[in-house]
Amino acid sequence: MPSIATITFGHSPTSYSTCLALHPLSSSFYSSSAATIRVPLISPTGKPNCLIRLSSASRMRGPVVRCAVIEKENPETERPDTFLRDSDGENGSMSSSTSVRARFEKMIRDAQDSVCQALEKADGVGKFKEDVWSRPGGGGGISRVLQDGAVWEKAGVNVSVVYGVMPPEAYRAAKAAASDQKPGPVPFFAAGISSVLHPKNPFAPTLHFNYRYFETDAPKDSPGAPKQWWFGGGTDLTPAYIFEEDVKHFHSVQKAACDKFDPSFYPRFKKWCDDYFYIKHRGERRGLGGIFFDDLNEYDQEMLLSFATECANSVVSAYIPIIEKRKNLPFTEQHKAWQQLRRGRYVEFNLVYDRGTTFGLKTGGRIESILVSLPLTARWEYDHKPEEGTEEWKLLDACINPKDWI
């Protein structure tokens, strides 16, 4: 039986619970007095395999449905060798494009394994829970979460390979420049690794890293248009308390990775990171930065693949030595409360501004994977202001006024 997605019109937000392209003959319609309308959907492979149910509380006119465009995932019991479609597989005639796809997938899966091994070793008790999922039209992912361990409150390390069709609003979320907006539905391929690591000890910093590769085909209404590709990613540190030697070590590792490819990368991507992780309504950064880049395609594709690989492989050496120094430090309830307040800022940024979260929600991605970045606990206090000169104030000042650490 085909799956059913329910979209409710009225005052409540439209819910994209299944993510497939509308059949071209049913791309827009008006609701009627009937409680349910069934519309055939097609997957990115072009085969009808889903219906959409439209529920209306009352007679309405005018809504145009823009359905999200990734197929609903199916749970798997074993990890496959690859999530790529057969047409992207290892064969002698594969194009340079699919070669990048295959090598990028291998890189992110290797990075997931090495990071998870290092995190379990540092924790000493906790083990990752793993969910493997796939989609009928190709693609899938592996989500791993270590929760309530000895060191980690919550640590998520996810990889995904996705094929789909982006509506214009999802394309805008995936690619920042509004002027580059495609005129219609855009077939795409995306692969990436994404991780957020929240330790229990308030003196141990949170880490986020994400490395991804995108390709878009010609828009449906512009056949023959050139394909586009780009890389994105970064690694950034979010402490609740500043240990300057830790921050310098972290930034030094990022700079070393960048300098292997271009000495302009670190200062450029460090500033980009400070600018990107800015919580506009607070007037402060989420943390103490690192590197961040997106829509990167002005360099040789092979060089950028190697650069993303180097950055992903630098995560353990940048972060684990800091965790080993801080994970067992004694702390007070006051220290923990401040950490929870900073976690609140983390939540605010991720849900309001983060492009990865926005893209996942707009394309109906796997919700548990999208929201794995959120901590187990966070705190909001009315009009909280740390006293000037305290360690808490120093952290907030560094988030408001970013500095060069090396």
N, C-alpha and C positions, 0 to 999 in steps of 0.2 A: 504493500500500500504506500502511495506517496505520502510524504509528511505534510502536515497542515500548519501554516503560520496564521496567527490571529492578529489583525490590526484593528484597533478600536478607534473610531472617529468620535469627535465630540470635544469636550473641554480637556480630556486627559491626553497626555502625549501619545503619539503613535508609537506602537511597540513593534520593533523589527525582530521578531523572535526566530524567524528563519530567513536565511540570507541567500537568495537566488535572484537572478535577473528575471524581470517580468517577460512573459512571452511577448514578442513584438506586436502581436495583434491585440494585446490587452494591456498596453502600456499606460493607458489613462482611461478613466471611466467616472461616472457619477454614481453615487449611492442611490438606492431606491428604497421603497418601503419594506422590501424584504429584509429579514434579519441577517441573512447570510448570503454572500455572493461568492462563488468559487471561480477562481481564475487560474488557468494553467500557467505554470512557471517552467522555465528552462534552466538547466544548470549551465555553468560556463562551458561545458562540452557540447552544448546545443541540444541535449536530450531532455524532453519533458520528464520531470521526476518529482514535481512538487505542486501542491495546490495552495492557494492563499485564501483564507476565510476572512471576510470583511464584515465586521459587526457594527451596526449603527444603532444608537439609542433612539434616534429620531430621523425623520426625513431631512436630508442635507443635499446641497448641490456644490460642486466645484472642487472637491479634493482630488489632487493628482497623486497617486501613490508612486513614490520612488523607493522601490524595495532594495534593501541591502543585498549584497551580491556574493556572499561566500556561502557555500553549502554547509548545512548543519553537520557537525562532527559525529562520528561513530566511535565508540570506545573500542580499543584493541587490547588483546591480552599479551601481545609480544611486540617488541620494537622491530620494525622492518629495517632492512639494510638501507633503504632510501625512501623518502616521501615523494620523490620526483615522479612525474608521469613517465610512462614508457618511452615517449617521444623525446624525453630529456635524458635518457639513460646513457650508460657508458657504451658507446659504439664508435666505430671508426669514422662515421660520417657526421658526428655531432658538431654543431657550429660552435664558434667561440662563445656565443651567448650561453648556450646550454652547458658548455664546459665551465663557465663561471658559476652557473647555478649549481652544478654538481660539486665543485670544489668549495664553494661557499657553504653548502649544506654540510660537507664533511668537516669543515673548520668549526662551525658552530656546535656540531655534535661532539667533536673532540673537546672543545672548550667547556661545554656543559659537563662532560665527564671529569675533566681535571679540576674544575672549580668545585664541583660537588664532593669529590674525594677530599680536597683540601678543607672544605667546610666541615665535613663529618669528622675529620681528624682533629680539627681545632675544637670541635664541640665535645668529642669524647664519649657522648651518650646518644645524642639524637641521630636518627637516620631519616633519609629522604623518603617520602611517599611519592610514588611515580604514577602518573596517568599518561597513557599513550592513546592518541586519537587520530583518526583519519577522516577524509572526506571522499565521497563517491567519485567526484570528478578529478581527483588527484590532490595531493598535499596531505598535511597532517602535522602532528607535533608531539612533543614530550614535555609534560609539565612536572616539575619536581619541587616539592615543598617540604622543608624541615621546620616543624613547629613545636614550641615548648620544649626545646632542648636545654642542655646545661648552659650553653652560651647564646644560642639564637632564640629570640622570641619568635621570629618568623623569617625564614630565608627561602626565597623562591628563585629558581633558575629554570627558565623555559626556553625551548626552541620551537620554531614553527616554520613550515613551508606552506604557502598559501597560493592558490590560483583563484581568480575571480574576476568580477566586472565591477568597476567602481562607478557609482553615481558621481556627479560633479561635486557634491558636498564632501564626499569621502576623499576625492582627489585633492580638494583644497586642504583637507586635514593632513594628508600624506605629504603634500608638497606645499611649501609655505607661500610661494609667489602667486598671488591672485591672478596676475597677468598671464600666467601659464595655464590657466584653467582650460581643460579640454571641453569642447562643445557638447559632448554626449557621453554615453556610457563608455568606459575605458577598460578593456581587458588588461589584467595585470598579473604579475608574479611577484611574490614577496617572500623573503626568507630572513630569519633573524634569531638572535639570542637576546634575551632580556632578563635582567636579574635585579632584585632589590633584597638587601640583607640587613635586617634589623636585629642588632644584639640586645640582650637584656641589660647589660651593664651600661649606665648612662655615660661612663667615660670611654666606652668603645663606640666608634662612629658607625653610622649607617653608610652603606655603599650602594650605589646604583651603577650598573653598566648595561649597555645596549649596543649591539652592532647588527646592521641590517643591510639588505640589498634589495632594490626594487627594479623591476622592468615594467614598462607599459607598452602595449601594442597600439596600433592605430585605433582611434576612436571608431565606434560602430558607424557613425555618420560621416567619417572621413577616411574611406579605404585608401590604402597606399601611402598614408602618412608615415613618417619614419618612427621606428621604435625609440624609446628613451630609456635610459638606465641611470641609476645613481646609488651611491653609498651614503650611509648615515651612521651615526653612533656617538659613543663617548663613554667616559667613566668619571664619576664625580663623588665627592666625599661630603657627608653631612653629619658632623659631630654636634653633640650638645655642649661639649666643653673643648676648649682649644688646648692641645698639646702641640706647641709649635714644631717640635722635632718630627711629630707624626705627619703634620700637614706638609712640611718640607720634603719628607721622604716620599709621600704620595705624589706630590707634584714633580719631584725629580724623576720618578719612574715614568710619568706621563711624558715629560720632556724628552727623556732618553728614547722612548718609543717613536716620538715624532721626529726627532733629529736624525734618525736612521734614514728618513725619506726626504725631508725638506726642513731646513732650519726655521722657515717661516711658519710651520704648522703649529708649534706649541703656542707662541704668543697669539696667533690668530684664533686657534681653537680654544685657548684659555679664555680669551675675551668673549668669544661666542658662547661659551659655557656660562660665564657670569651673566651675560645678557639674557640667555634663554631661560635659566632657572630663576627668573625674577617674578616674585609674587606682587603683581601690580597693585592690588588693593591693600597690601601691607607696606609697600615701599621697601622691600628687603628681598635678598636672595634666599633660596631654600637652604643653602649650605655654603661651603667654602670652595666650591668649584672643582675644576679638573680640566677636562677637554670635552668639547662637543662639536660635531659637524653634521651637516645635513645637505641633501641635494647635491652631493659632491660628484661631479662628473667632468670637470675641466682638466683632469689629469688622465694619464694612461690607465686603462681599466685594470691591467695586470698589476700596476703599481698600487692602485687603491685596494685591490684585493689583498695584496701582501701587507699593506699598511693596516687594514682592518684586522688581519690575522695577528700581526704584531701587537696591536692594542689589546685584543682579546686575550692573548697569551701573557700579557703583562699584569692581568688583574690579580693573580695570586701573589706575585712578588710585591705589588703595590700595597696590598691590604692585609694579608695574613700576619706579617710581622707586627703591624699595629694592634691587631686583635690579641695576639699572644702577650703583648705588653700590658694591655688594659683590661682583659676579660675578667680578671680576678681581683681588681682593685676594690677596696671597701667603699661603700657609698651610703648616703643618708636618704631619708624620705624626701628631703628638699631637692637633692640631686635628681632623684627619680621623677619628681613632679616637673622639674624643668625639662627633662628629657621628653616627658609626655606632652608638654606644651609645644616643643619643637616638632614632635611627631604630628601635632595638629597642623602645623605649617606644611609639613610634608603632604598630608592629606589634601589640604587646600590646593596646593599647586597641582597635584596629580589629577584631581577631579575637575579643576577649572581650566588649566592651561596646557597640560601635557598633550602634545600632538599624537603620541603613540596611543594614549588612552582614548583620545577623541576618535582616532582612526578606527580603533578596535570596536568602539561602541557604535559608530556610524555604519560599519560594515557587518555588524552582528557577529563579531568574533566570539570566541569561547570566553564567557564572562568570568569564570574562575581564574583563567590565565590573565585576563586583562587587569583584574583587581587584585592580583597576588601581591602587587607592590604596596598595598596598604598594610600598616602595622596592625597587630592584634588590638593594641590599646593606644589611645591618644587623649588629649585633654585640652579643653578650652576654658579659660577664665576670663571674666569680664574685665577689660581694661587693664590687663596685667603689664606692668612695666618693671623690669629689673632695676635695682638701685645702681646708680652710676659707680663705676669702679669695681664692681663685683665680677666674678668669673662669668656669670650669666650675661651681664652687660657687655663684656668684652666679645662674647660670641655674637650677640645681636649687632654690635657695632661693626664687626667684620662682615656680617651678612648685609648690612646697609652700605658699607663702604669697602668693597672688595679690594684686596691688596695683592701685590706680587709676592709670592712666598719663596721664590728662588731667584 
